[in-house]
Amino acid sequence: MNVLIKMDEAAVFGHVVDEIDSRGYQPLVHVPESHEETYADVLERCDSHQITIGGRYPDVLGFTNADRVFAVEVKGSSGLLRGIGQALTYQQGAHVSYLAAAEDAVGQHTELLRSKGVGVIGATDDGVTKWSNPPASESHEQVVDIEGQLSVRLRRSDISGNIAALSLAQPLNYLAPVIAIDQHGSLAGDELVDVLADEYEFGAGKSARQSALSLGLLRRDERYTLTNQGNLAATVLRGYGISTLHELNAVKSEVGRSTVVDEHQSLAILLQNCYERHPAFRLLLDALRKEGPSIHFPDLLHRLVHEYPNVFLNTFCTRSGRTRARELIEAGRVSRIYEQESVWKDIIRTNVLFSFVQQLKHIGVLAAETRSHSGKISEYNPDTKPWVLREEW
């Protein structure tokens, strides 16, 4: 009689990370906060992620050495039936999906897993002893979204935040920290905020600083410095005749109630290039292009939820709304998000309808006639305020 040797999930997880490292893959891991102590060794070796596929967080997610998206669900000697379901879900957003578990336990399901296109990773106390790739690999509808999210974390080290951090309506303000550091040299966080208050007459310096960081214009160590992209932006600004915060303020005043793209097209192009370097923003632009030229907001939500769910969750949702939306996605009730007005109005950030719309108008993505919404989200009527793409864009 065969005796099954029990392995816990943490032991398998460690061996899987070892094997992935030996194969030259780029992994991120997800460990619930309540389990961080148990998986401390894994977290010391790998950065973590909050990326979902079908509403679930893959235990391991990243790029293979051939730049394909891979996802792994990790189990020990038990819970494999649930693990099979999770690995099948990950096929929606990964080129290759695997179930990793104790070898003697997962071996009993190898034929079923391979018939469903799921790879098998088996581990013993000595390490990973079985690695069986899926017999066929297909890209599914969410792969582009997952690739973009992974690129933010693994391929673009100078981009350190999501686009939801871009909270100011006038994007010229995001260039102010660039000018301050270009003029004064590296600055501590409070020093940078003080310079913006004194020389730019701006009271939201922390938001400007965080947004410039999110766009990859700043680098934060002990002090704030310019990235290569930040130095490029500073060079463009000097060439445009803007080398001081006073000069930037004058340009902002000149724009007034108009838009940057209508008054200073070169600056709008600079800003748009900064935005488009962020993979999540590029995915949002793809969605806008597909929906345009006139975009009904619930229709945009429909496309984002189905094709770019992580962009939707991380950019459009409040913190509590993100949790509720993810639960609906995981439960297969995704249509409620965009079909029921009471649901999407409960989970969407009000800022999306005002500040973000204003930013898109300034950089030339949305037409000037697009009406933003500054009131309560419960009062927003998407039928009377469609998003209109700018013709030149």
Stockholm file with secondary structure:
# STOCKHOLM 1.0

chainA/1-393         MNVLIKMDEAAVFGHVVDEIDSRGYQPLVHVPESHEETYADVLERCDSHQITIGGRYPDVLGFTNADRVFAVEVKGSSGLLRGIGQALTYQQGAHVSYLAAAEDAVGQHTELLRSKGVGVIGATDDGVTKWSNPPASESHEQVVDIEGQLSVRLRRSDISGNIAALSLAQPLNYLAPVIAIDQHGSLAGDELVDVLADEYEFGAGKSARQSALSLGLLRRDERYTLTNQGNLAATVLRGYGISTLHELNAVKSEVGRSTVVDEHQSLAILLQNCYERHPAFRLLLDALRKEGPSIHFPDLLHRLVHEYPNVFLNTFCTRSGRTRARELIEAGRVSRIYEQESVWKDIIRTNVLFSFVQQLKHIGVLAAETRSHSGKISEYNPDTKPWVLREEW
#=GR chainA/1-393 SS CCCCCCCCHHHHHHHHHHHHHHTTCEEEECCCGGGTTTTHHHHHHSCBCCCCBTTBCCSEEEECTTSCEEEEEECCSSCHHHHHHHHHHHTTTCSEEEEEEEHHHHGGGHHHHHHTTCEEEEEETTEEEEEECCSCCCCCTTHHHHHHHHHHHHTCTTCCSCGGGCCCSCGGGGGHHHHHHHHHCSBCHHHHHHHHHHHSCCSCHHHHHHHHHHTTSEEESSSEEECHHHHHHHHHHHHTTCCSHHHHHHHHHHHTTSCHHHHCHHHHHHHHHHHHTSHHHHHHHHHHHHHCSEECHHHHHHHHHHHCHHHIIIIIBCHHHHHHHHHHHHTTCTHHHHHCHHHHHHHBCHHIIIIIHHHHHHTTSBCTTCCCCCSCGGGCCTTTSCEEBCTTC
#=GC SS_cons         CCCCCCCCHHHHHHHHHHHHHHTTCEEEECCCGGGTTTTHHHHHHSCBCCCCBTTBCCSEEEECTTSCEEEEEECCSSCHHHHHHHHHHHTTTCSEEEEEEEHHHHGGGHHHHHHTTCEEEEEETTEEEEEECCSCCCCCTTHHHHHHHHHHHHTCTTCCSCGGGCCCSCGGGGGHHHHHHHHHCSBCHHHHHHHHHHHSCCSCHHHHHHHHHHTTSEEESSSEEECHHHHHHHHHHHHTTCCSHHHHHHHHHHHTTSCHHHHCHHHHHHHHHHHHTSHHHHHHHHHHHHHCSEECHHHHHHHHHHHCHHHIIIIIBCHHHHHHHHHHHHTTCTHHHHHCHHHHHHHBCHHIIIIIHHHHHHTTSBCTTCCCCCSCGGGCCTTTSCEEBCTTC
//
